[in-house]
Amino acid sequence: MRSRIAAIAAACAFAVVISASPAFAHPGNSAGSGHPGHHPSPVTEVASQLITPLKVAFGPKGSFLVAESFAGRLTSISSKGVKTTVVNAPGQEIAGVSYKDGSTYYFNNDMGTGPEPGGQLLPARLMKIDHHGNTRQMADLSIFEAANNPDGNTVYGVRDASADCLAQAPYLQQTGEVFSHPYSSAPVENGVYVGDAGANAILYVSNTGKVRLVKALPAEPITIDASVVAVASNMGMVIPDCMLGLQYYAQAVPTDVEVDGSWLYYTVLPGVPGESLGMGKAYRTNLHSGTTQLLAQGLAAPTGIAVDRNDNVYVAQLMGDGVSVIKKGKVTNVLPAVMASDVAISGSTLAALTNALAETGGSLITKGLR
């Protein structure tokens, strides 16, 4: 039971597109229930009719950079909502946009064909546009994946079933395949941290293009119960009774990365059945010691993470109720929205992408932080 961002997007679109319109206020209105006597910050729609907007970053001169991923387009949006196409690559996936010190970073990923586009090793390019407007390729992550395959020895699926039991459903055990799908990026002074949703790993690409492994994400255990059996059944897969109660080790798919000080924050969407059952998690890893801490769990397809100046952590939940803040392991909604695909923070402003997979197009919205 594999998990791919494209497959997740398709499932989410099917499940949520019939929902009500996005739950955010128009300019000048307030959103959120708040508390008696407390007036929530207003939420402003900066731009709409965006095609699969899956990643957002604060850009130069008060602008925003949005990856309209499946449209193959990187768009700059002014504070007044004026759109300018920065990259136009029909047939490609444009993903993981980020910005730092005058340079824009994004991924130009080749899209495969067939029932699961991208399910093979194809070029996955980390691109950089400098402050002069010059574009260059920093690295092709698929080359690193072909040579290293960080999760190649990881056993996904059921590990503890007897031979006779596993023989009834051999498709419920596999090792990590050779596949690269860089999906999120976080630039720092001398390079870029990358969340590779195909490799199930976090990588670092230096400014000279050298790629190294930061962390291969361990599989996420999920107990096989009736809800897991139901998810499998809906996919046309049968889980034999002998596997009930055992652990299913799902692929730990990194969906976003953010660096704040010496900590690298990231969201994980456990592969099928994890995304359907609200089993997403948020972590942080110390870049010096390697210590990893679980920040929150039980998230509904977390696909965006951001940290504010007070070290509060925010997550966007694609299949959840919008954008939430994490404090001491407690997750509290701060921006009700449908299909919130990403969140970014600069100073006292939060930017989010909502309604990201709707047929009518997604929106870029902002909200002031108090």
Buried (B, 14 or more C-beta within 10 A) or exposed (E): BBBBBBBBBBBBBEEBBEEEEBBBBEEEEEBBEEEEEEEBBBBBBBBBEBBBBBBBBBBEEEBBBBBBBBBBBBBBBBEEEEBEEBBEBEEBBBBBBBBBEEBBBBBBBBEBEEEEBBBBBBBBBBBBBEEEEEBEEBBBBBBBBEEBBBBEEBEBBBBEBEEEBBEBBEEBBBEBBBBBBBBBBBBEEEBBBBBBBBBBBBBBBEBEBEBEBBBBBEBBEBEBEEEBBBBBEEEEBEBBEBBEEBBBBBBBBBBBBBBBEEBBBBBBBBBBBBBBBBBBBBBBBEBEEEEBEEBBBEBBBBBBBBBBEEEBBBBBBBBBBBBBBBEEEEBEBBBBBBBBBBBBBBEEBBBBBBBBBBEEBBBBBBBEBE
